[in-house]
Amino acid sequence: MAKVKLLYVCSSCGASQSKWAGQCMDCGEWNTMMESIPQAKSNRAGFTPGINSDIRIQTLDEVQLETEERTKTGIGELDRVLGGGLVHGSVTLIGGDPGIGKSTLLTQTMAALAGSLPCLYVTGEESLQQVSLRARRLGLGDRELNLLSATCVENIIALSARQKPRVMVIDSIQTIYTETLSSAPGAVSQVRESAAQLVRFAKQTGTALFLVGHVTKEGTLAGPRVLEHMVDTVLYFEGDSGERYRMIRAVKNRFGAVNELGVFAMTDSGLKPVNNPSAIFLSRHDEPVPGSIITVIREGSRPLLIEVQALVDESHSSNPRRICLGLDANRLNMLLAVMHRHGGIALFDQDVFVNVVGGVRVTETGADTAQLLAALSSFRNRPLPTDLITFGEIGLAGEIRPVPNGQERLREAAKHGFKHAIVPKANMPKKSEAIEGLNITPVQRVSELIDITL
């Protein structure tokens, strides 16, 4: 018998090599090269090379624009993250930790849509009885929702072509396999080829498709990175599965804003949208406490009030700790160095802990002033006023730089009853745009910020 030739495929990026190596030469990941048997090359779907006479090159002004028809899912926060609703023919990938609520949210969404659109829920991980029990537990047992338990992508597409659903869920893509490949379900090649066939089916039939994706221990989607490029929208669940509040962030969206955030509360009857998330992230202490301040960040298309807490304590080791939850630890180190250089306050012998209340992950630089003031308040043991908010970016030269949408942030703070604001001078509203009931103090340098606070 002829010796079988082996290939080594990277489980991270899908690159193949003829010899095993500890590191993938394409993506640089270590210990990701897996043994695989190459497939024989075939002429897929009888494709014949040539030029289709129906295809022609068009200029930009010749392209006919069509309005995107969106369908409301009935869940307001999910519609916000999707960009206003569900687009027909779109493919959405949802990832998150086990038990965080991916299947629960999609079951609620499909049950809400089943009354107006034909829907199909395909499960590869659970039995039909388990899906039915979850639906009954959520109070959705009387909905006309079609269920299918299958893992072969060819069978799924064939049945869907006869059923003709308008919305379909695949739970999860790691359990789906194609008969054209001999590798096990979940392998890089299986995930890539199965997803490609499902995306092709969704685009050709106009079916809105949801794909559930597993995540690795690092928090990224399992499988090839090309999976995120193939779909239209990528949504990530944030937060801990043990917490009550769950957040969904859009990290890619071809039909809406990126970094849009949707907030849900986990209850006995499933995930409930939180219409005013700023209220749940504010502790509202009975009396002022050191190390706590409110800032206004912008997530997608709306401002959001969050509480930044800091604890500064004397370090008893030669290497003081800098720990951040919800913020960038490297940026905290930079802010502490700027405070020492331009403010004259040294924390090199102090342990600094910074936390964002509620488990929100801040990805913008508008919370720089809040981090600095929270650390300074804890270090000096001086509480800040409970009706004070601040936002602004801090540069290495000690300047306070403006942030986008300053007017919206100030209006959101005034709406929640805050009376004082410390903002960059460039974000100071004009006299004609003054916000009633809010006393605004502009600053340009870190030294001014520290002097005003102390």
TORLUM-232751 format. One line per 3 residues: number of its first residue (from 1); their letters; for each residue x, y, z of C-alpha. Coordinates in nm, 2 decimals. Example, Ala and Ser with C-alpha at 12.3 -4.5 7.8 and 13.67 -1.06 7.14 Angstrom:
# TORLUM-232751
1> as> 1.23,-0.45,0.78; 1.37,-0.11,0.71
***
This chain:
# TORLUM-232751
1> mak> 0.00,0.00,0.00; 0.12,0.35,-0.07; 0.22,0.55,0.23
4> vkl> -0.04,0.81,0.33; 0.10,1.16,0.30; 0.02,1.38,0.60
7> lyv> -0.02,1.75,0.63; 0.00,1.96,0.95; -0.28,2.22,0.97
10> css> -0.28,2.52,1.22; -0.59,2.51,1.44; -0.57,2.89,1.47
13> cga> -0.54,3.02,1.12; -0.58,2.71,0.90; -0.24,2.73,0.73
16> sqs> -0.09,2.39,0.63; 0.27,2.27,0.63; 0.43,1.95,0.51
19> kwa> 0.64,1.91,0.83; 0.54,1.96,1.20; 0.67,2.27,1.37
22> gqc> 0.62,2.41,1.72; 0.52,2.74,1.58; 0.29,2.83,1.29
25> mdc> 0.49,3.02,1.03; 0.18,3.22,0.92; 0.01,3.34,1.24
28> gew> 0.29,3.29,1.49; 0.09,3.08,1.74; 0.26,2.80,1.93
31> ntm> 0.16,2.43,1.95; -0.13,2.47,1.71; -0.01,2.24,1.42
34> mes> -0.24,1.94,1.41; -0.20,1.62,1.19; -0.44,1.60,0.90
37> ipq> -0.49,1.39,0.59; -0.51,1.59,0.27; -0.82,1.57,0.05
40> aks> -0.82,1.49,-0.31; -0.88,1.79,-0.53; -1.21,1.79,-0.71
43> nra> -1.40,2.01,-0.94; -1.65,2.16,-0.70; -2.01,2.16,-0.82
46> gft> -1.90,2.08,-1.18; -1.74,2.43,-1.22; -1.60,2.49,-1.56
49> pgi> -1.34,2.77,-1.59; -1.46,3.05,-1.82; -1.63,3.39,-1.83
52> nsd> -2.00,3.42,-1.76; -2.16,3.64,-2.02; -2.40,3.78,-1.76
55> iri> -2.12,3.93,-1.55; -1.99,4.27,-1.64; -1.79,4.55,-1.48
58> qtl> -2.00,4.85,-1.35; -1.91,5.19,-1.24; -2.01,5.32,-0.90
61> dev> -2.30,5.54,-1.02; -2.44,5.24,-1.23; -2.50,5.03,-0.92
64> qle> -2.87,5.02,-0.83; -2.92,5.09,-0.45; -3.18,4.90,-0.27
67> tee> -3.31,4.98,0.08; -3.22,4.73,0.35; -3.54,4.57,0.48
70> rtk> -3.50,4.52,0.86; -3.72,4.30,1.08; -3.76,4.38,1.44
73> tgi> -3.67,4.09,1.66; -3.90,4.20,1.95; -3.59,4.24,2.18
76> gel> -3.49,4.61,2.19; -3.13,4.57,2.30; -3.06,4.30,2.04
79> drv> -3.21,4.52,1.77; -2.98,4.80,1.89; -2.67,4.58,1.86
82> lgg> -2.77,4.45,1.52; -2.80,4.81,1.39; -3.18,4.85,1.41
85> glv> -3.31,4.51,1.33; -3.25,4.19,1.14; -3.14,4.22,0.77
88> hgs> -3.26,3.94,0.54; -2.97,3.74,0.40; -2.73,3.85,0.68
91> vtl> -2.51,3.61,0.88; -2.46,3.68,1.25; -2.20,3.50,1.46
94> igg> -2.26,3.50,1.84; -1.98,3.40,2.08; -1.95,3.38,2.45
97> dpg> -1.85,3.17,2.75; -2.05,2.85,2.83; -2.37,2.92,3.02
100> igk> -2.37,3.30,2.95; -2.70,3.29,2.76; -2.64,3.24,2.39
103> stl> -2.89,2.97,2.34; -3.14,3.14,2.57; -3.13,3.46,2.38
106> ltq> -3.17,3.29,2.04; -3.45,3.08,2.17; -3.64,3.39,2.28
109> tma> -3.56,3.57,1.95; -3.68,3.28,1.74; -4.00,3.24,1.95
112> ala> -4.07,3.61,1.91; -4.03,3.59,1.53; -4.21,3.26,1.48
115> gsl> -4.55,3.43,1.48; -4.47,3.65,1.18; -4.19,3.46,0.99
118> pcl> -4.11,3.09,0.93; -3.82,3.01,1.16; -3.59,2.71,1.20
121> yvt> -3.38,2.63,1.51; -3.11,2.37,1.42; -2.94,2.22,1.73
124> gee> -2.63,2.01,1.71; -2.54,2.00,2.08; -2.88,1.94,2.24
127> slq> -3.16,1.71,2.18; -3.50,1.83,2.07; -3.63,1.75,2.42
130> qvs> -3.37,1.97,2.58; -3.46,2.26,2.36; -3.83,2.21,2.42
133> lra> -3.77,2.20,2.80; -3.57,2.53,2.79; -3.85,2.69,2.58
136> rrl> -4.11,2.58,2.83; -3.90,2.70,3.12; -3.89,3.05,2.95
139> glg> -4.26,3.04,2.90; -4.24,2.99,2.52; -4.38,2.64,2.49
142> dre> -4.69,2.75,2.29; -4.49,2.91,2.01; -4.49,2.76,1.66
145> lnl> -4.11,2.72,1.63; -3.97,2.46,1.40; -3.68,2.25,1.55
148> lsa> -3.42,2.03,1.38; -3.15,1.81,1.54; -2.88,1.76,1.27
151> tcv> -2.51,1.80,1.23; -2.45,1.73,0.86; -2.44,2.06,0.67
154> eni> -2.56,1.90,0.35; -2.87,1.76,0.52; -2.94,2.09,0.69
157> ial> -2.93,2.28,0.37; -3.14,2.03,0.18; -3.41,2.03,0.45
160> sar> -3.40,2.41,0.47; -3.43,2.44,0.10; -3.77,2.26,0.13
163> qkp> -3.88,2.43,0.45; -3.77,2.78,0.32; -3.73,2.95,0.66
166> rvm> -3.67,3.33,0.68; -3.46,3.31,1.00; -3.24,3.01,1.10
169> vid> -3.02,2.94,1.39; -2.72,2.70,1.39; -2.63,2.60,1.75
172> siq> -2.33,2.56,1.72; -2.11,2.58,1.42; -1.84,2.37,1.59
175> tiy> -2.07,2.07,1.58; -2.15,2.09,1.21; -1.95,1.88,0.96
178> tet> -1.95,1.83,0.58; -1.93,1.49,0.42; -1.67,1.62,0.17
181> lss> -1.40,1.62,0.44; -1.29,1.33,0.66; -1.17,1.54,0.96
184> apg> -1.37,1.54,1.28; -1.63,1.81,1.35; -1.48,2.11,1.51
187> avs> -1.16,2.09,1.31; -1.04,2.40,1.13; -1.12,2.27,0.78
190> qvr> -1.47,2.15,0.89; -1.57,2.48,1.05; -1.44,2.68,0.76
193> esa> -1.61,2.46,0.49; -1.94,2.42,0.68; -1.96,2.79,0.75
196> aql> -1.89,2.87,0.38; -2.18,2.65,0.26; -2.42,2.80,0.52
199> vrf> -2.32,3.16,0.43; -2.37,3.08,0.06; -2.71,2.93,0.13
202> akq> -2.81,3.24,0.33; -2.70,3.49,0.06; -2.87,3.29,-0.22
205> tgt> -3.21,3.25,-0.04; -3.22,3.57,0.17; -3.23,3.37,0.49
208> alf> -3.12,3.56,0.81; -2.87,3.32,0.97; -2.75,3.31,1.33
211> lvg> -2.43,3.10,1.40; -2.34,3.02,1.76; -1.96,2.99,1.82
214> hvt> -1.76,2.84,2.10; -1.48,3.05,2.26; -1.14,2.94,2.37
217> keg> -0.99,2.99,2.72; -0.84,3.32,2.59; -1.20,3.45,2.51
220> tla> -1.17,3.44,2.13; -1.39,3.24,1.90; -1.27,2.89,1.84
223> gpr> -1.18,2.78,1.49; -1.02,2.96,1.20; -1.00,3.34,1.21
226> vle> -1.14,3.35,0.87; -1.48,3.26,1.02; -1.52,3.62,1.15
229> hmv> -1.44,3.75,0.81; -1.70,3.54,0.63; -2.00,3.66,0.84
232> dtv> -2.16,4.00,0.83; -2.19,4.06,1.21; -1.99,3.93,1.51
235> lyf> -2.14,3.96,1.85; -1.96,3.88,2.18; -2.12,3.82,2.52
238> egd> -1.93,4.01,2.79; -1.94,3.96,3.17; -1.94,3.66,3.39
241> sge> -2.20,3.38,3.36; -2.25,3.41,3.74; -2.35,3.78,3.73
244> ryr> -2.71,3.90,3.68; -2.63,4.14,3.40; -2.50,4.03,3.06
247> mir> -2.37,4.25,2.78; -2.35,4.19,2.41; -2.10,4.39,2.21
250> avk> -2.08,4.42,1.83; -1.72,4.39,1.73; -1.81,4.38,1.36
253> nrf> -2.12,4.49,1.18; -2.17,4.56,0.81; -2.52,4.69,0.87
256> gav> -2.47,4.91,1.18; -2.23,5.07,1.43; -1.93,4.88,1.57
259> nel> -1.89,4.86,1.95; -2.26,4.90,2.00; -2.35,4.76,2.34
262> gvf> -2.67,4.58,2.45; -2.74,4.52,2.82; -2.96,4.23,2.95
265> amt> -3.07,4.11,3.29; -3.08,3.73,3.34; -3.41,3.64,3.51
268> dsg> -3.61,3.32,3.57; -3.80,3.39,3.24; -3.48,3.45,3.03
271> lkp> -3.29,3.76,2.93; -3.47,4.09,2.97; -3.35,4.41,2.80
274> vnn> -3.23,4.69,3.03; -3.36,5.01,2.88; -3.16,5.25,3.11
277> psa> -2.82,5.07,3.17; -2.66,5.39,3.32; -2.88,5.34,3.63
280> ifl> -2.76,4.99,3.70; -2.39,5.08,3.68; -2.41,5.37,3.93
283> srh> -2.38,5.27,4.30; -2.52,5.60,4.44; -2.34,5.58,4.78
286> dep> -2.53,5.72,5.07; -2.23,5.94,5.15; -1.92,6.03,4.95
289> vpg> -1.64,5.76,4.97; -1.28,5.79,4.86; -1.17,5.64,4.53
292> sii> -1.51,5.65,4.35; -1.61,5.88,4.06; -1.85,5.87,3.77
295> tvi> -1.75,5.91,3.41; -1.94,5.91,3.08; -1.83,5.67,2.80
298> reg> -1.97,5.62,2.46; -2.06,5.27,2.35; -2.17,5.26,1.99
301> srp> -2.44,5.52,1.94; -2.53,5.61,2.30; -2.35,5.76,2.61
304> lli> -2.33,5.54,2.92; -2.26,5.65,3.28; -2.03,5.41,3.47
307> evq> -1.86,5.42,3.81; -1.48,5.39,3.82; -1.34,5.28,4.16
310> alv> -0.98,5.28,4.27; -0.80,5.15,4.58; -0.44,5.27,4.65
313> des> -0.26,5.10,4.94; 0.09,5.09,5.06; 0.29,4.81,4.89
316> hss> 0.50,4.57,5.10; 0.68,4.42,4.81; 0.96,4.55,4.58
319> npr> 0.72,4.53,4.28; 0.39,4.72,4.35; 0.09,4.57,4.18
322> ric> -0.12,4.74,3.91; -0.45,4.55,3.86; -0.73,4.67,3.63
325> lgl> -1.07,4.51,3.58; -1.26,4.65,3.28; -0.97,4.89,3.18
328> dan> -0.63,4.87,3.01; -0.36,4.80,3.27; -0.09,4.95,3.04
331> rln> -0.29,5.27,3.02; -0.31,5.28,3.40; 0.07,5.26,3.43
334> mll> 0.10,5.55,3.18; -0.15,5.76,3.37; 0.03,5.71,3.70
337> avm> 0.36,5.81,3.53; 0.20,6.13,3.39; 0.06,6.21,3.73
340> hrh> 0.41,6.18,3.88; 0.58,6.38,3.61; 0.33,6.66,3.56
343> ggi> 0.14,6.66,3.89; 0.42,6.58,4.14; 0.23,6.29,4.30
346> alf> 0.43,5.96,4.31; 0.26,5.62,4.36; 0.57,5.41,4.28
349> dqd> 0.55,5.25,4.63; 0.17,5.19,4.63; -0.04,4.91,4.51
352> vfv> -0.31,5.04,4.27; -0.63,4.85,4.20; -0.89,5.00,3.95
355> nvv> -1.23,4.85,3.88; -1.53,4.94,3.66; -1.86,4.87,3.85
358> ggv> -2.09,4.63,3.68; -1.84,4.44,3.47; -1.83,4.68,3.17
361> rvt> -1.52,4.67,2.96; -1.41,5.02,2.86; -1.24,5.04,2.52
364> etg> -1.20,5.42,2.48; -0.97,5.68,2.63; -1.24,5.91,2.76
367> adt> -1.21,5.75,3.11; -0.85,5.87,3.16; -0.94,6.16,3.39
370> aql> -1.17,5.93,3.59; -0.89,5.68,3.65; -0.65,5.95,3.76
373> laa> -0.90,6.12,3.99; -1.02,5.80,4.15; -0.66,5.69,4.22
376> lss> -0.58,6.04,4.36; -0.89,6.04,4.58; -0.81,5.70,4.73
379> frn> -0.44,5.79,4.78; -0.53,6.12,4.96; -0.83,5.96,5.13
382> rpl> -1.05,6.25,5.01; -1.40,6.17,4.88; -1.51,6.33,4.57
385> ptd> -1.86,6.49,4.54; -2.13,6.24,4.45; -2.27,6.48,4.19
388> lit> -1.94,6.52,4.00; -1.87,6.36,3.66; -1.56,6.38,3.45
391> fge> -1.43,6.26,3.11; -1.13,6.33,2.89; -0.81,6.18,2.74
394> igl> -0.47,6.24,2.90; -0.16,6.27,2.68; 0.20,6.20,2.78
397> age> 0.28,6.57,2.77; 0.02,6.63,3.05; -0.25,6.78,2.83
400> irp> -0.62,6.70,2.86; -0.74,6.61,2.51; -1.11,6.63,2.40
403> vpn> -1.32,6.33,2.33; -1.59,6.28,2.06; -1.96,6.36,2.13
406> gqe> -1.89,6.57,2.44; -2.23,6.74,2.42; -2.42,6.41,2.43
409> rlr> -2.21,6.30,2.73; -2.29,6.62,2.92; -2.66,6.59,2.84
412> eaa> -2.67,6.23,2.96; -2.50,6.34,3.29; -2.75,6.62,3.34
415> khg> -3.04,6.39,3.28; -2.93,6.17,3.57; -2.90,6.46,3.81
418> fkh> -2.53,6.55,3.81; -2.45,6.91,3.89; -2.08,6.94,3.83
421> aiv> -1.85,6.83,3.54; -1.48,6.85,3.48; -1.41,6.82,3.10
424> pka> -1.14,6.91,2.85; -1.15,7.28,2.74; -1.22,7.18,2.38
427> nmp> -1.54,7.00,2.50; -1.67,7.31,2.67; -2.01,7.39,2.52
430> kks> -2.08,7.73,2.37; -2.30,7.98,2.55; -2.58,7.91,2.31
433> eai> -2.55,7.54,2.39; -2.53,7.57,2.77; -2.68,7.28,2.96
436> egl> -2.92,7.39,3.23; -2.84,7.28,3.59; -2.48,7.16,3.51
439> nit> -2.18,7.36,3.62; -1.90,7.28,3.38; -1.53,7.34,3.46
442> pvq> -1.28,7.32,3.17; -0.92,7.20,3.22; -0.62,7.19,2.98
445> rvs> -0.34,7.03,3.19; -0.31,6.75,3.44; -0.18,7.00,3.70
448> eli> -0.50,7.20,3.67; -0.71,6.89,3.71; -0.53,6.79,4.03
451> dit> -0.54,7.15,4.17; -0.92,7.18,4.11; -0.99,6.84,4.27
454> l> -0.78,6.89,4.58
***
